[in-house]
Amino acid sequence: MIYRVVTYDRKTEQMRGNLRIPPNMLAEIKRMAGFQPQDDGLGEYPLNEEQTRDIAQILGFRPEPDRFSYYVEPYEPPADDGLKAAA
């Protein structure tokens, strides 16, 4: 399981981007995002402006809270289906 910061457009609610959270930063970002010990980590965790600003500083992106909503979300990459692109 990997985690990412997901960006949603406030007007359309469509996903506009996502940024993978490096494993060595995950514990700190979970703490900043307000994960609780009883959380299974499988939900969406909305970030307020302060959380977004602090996490953006660590991950190196420029937040735009007036345009976008930010969440920490888990992501399970699809399994390898054994298919390869044509050369």
C-alpha positions as CSV (number, residue, x, y, z in Angstrom):
1,M,0.0,0.0,0.0
2,I,1.3,3.4,-0.9
3,Y,-0.1,6.8,0.2
4,R,-0.4,10.0,-1.8
5,V,-1.6,13.5,-1.5
6,V,-4.5,13.9,-3.9
7,T,-5.6,17.3,-5.2
8,Y,-9.3,17.9,-6.1
9,D,-10.6,20.9,-8.0
10,R,-13.0,22.8,-5.6
11,K,-15.4,23.7,-8.4
12,T,-15.7,20.4,-10.2
13,E,-14.6,18.0,-7.5
14,Q,-12.5,16.2,-10.1
15,M,-9.0,14.9,-9.2
16,R,-6.4,17.2,-10.6
17,G,-3.2,15.6,-9.4
18,N,-1.6,13.3,-6.9
19,L,1.8,13.1,-5.3
20,R,3.3,9.9,-3.9
21,I,4.4,10.1,-0.3
22,P,7.9,8.6,0.1
23,P,7.9,5.7,2.7
24,N,10.5,7.5,4.8
25,M,8.1,10.5,5.2
26,L,4.9,8.5,5.7
27,A,4.8,8.4,9.5
28,E,5.3,12.1,9.8
29,I,2.7,13.0,7.2
30,K,0.2,10.6,8.7
31,R,0.7,12.4,12.1
32,M,0.4,15.8,10.5
33,A,-2.8,14.7,8.6
34,G,-4.4,13.6,11.9
35,F,-4.4,9.8,11.5
36,Q,-5.4,8.2,14.8
37,P,-4.1,4.9,16.1
38,Q,-7.6,3.3,15.6
39,D,-7.6,4.4,11.9
40,D,-7.1,1.6,9.4
41,G,-5.5,4.1,7.0
42,L,-7.9,3.1,4.1
43,G,-10.0,6.2,4.0
44,E,-9.7,9.7,2.6
45,Y,-8.1,12.1,5.1
46,P,-9.0,15.7,4.2
47,L,-6.4,18.3,5.0
48,N,-7.1,21.7,6.3
49,E,-5.1,24.7,5.2
50,E,-2.5,24.4,7.9
51,Q,-2.0,20.7,7.4
52,T,-1.8,21.3,3.6
53,R,0.8,24.0,4.1
54,D,3.0,21.9,6.4
55,I,2.8,18.8,4.3
56,A,3.5,20.8,1.1
57,Q,6.6,22.2,2.7
58,I,7.9,18.7,3.4
59,L,7.0,17.2,0.0
60,G,8.0,20.3,-2.0
61,F,4.8,21.5,-3.7
62,R,3.0,24.8,-3.7
63,P,-0.5,24.5,-2.4
64,E,-3.4,26.5,-3.8
65,P,-6.1,26.1,-1.1
66,D,-8.4,28.6,-2.7
67,R,-8.6,26.4,-5.9
68,F,-8.0,22.9,-4.6
69,S,-8.9,20.6,-1.8
70,Y,-6.1,18.2,-0.5
71,Y,-6.4,14.7,0.9
72,V,-4.1,12.0,2.0
73,E,-5.3,8.8,0.5
74,P,-4.1,5.2,0.2
75,Y,-3.5,3.7,-3.2
76,E,-3.0,0.1,-4.2
77,P,-1.3,-0.1,-7.5
78,P,-2.8,-2.6,-9.9
79,A,-1.2,-6.0,-10.0
80,D,1.0,-6.8,-12.9
81,D,-1.2,-8.5,-15.5
82,G,1.7,-10.0,-17.4
83,L,1.0,-7.9,-20.5
84,K,3.6,-5.8,-22.2
85,A,3.2,-2.9,-24.6
86,A,3.9,-3.7,-28.2
87,A,7.4,-2.6,-29.3
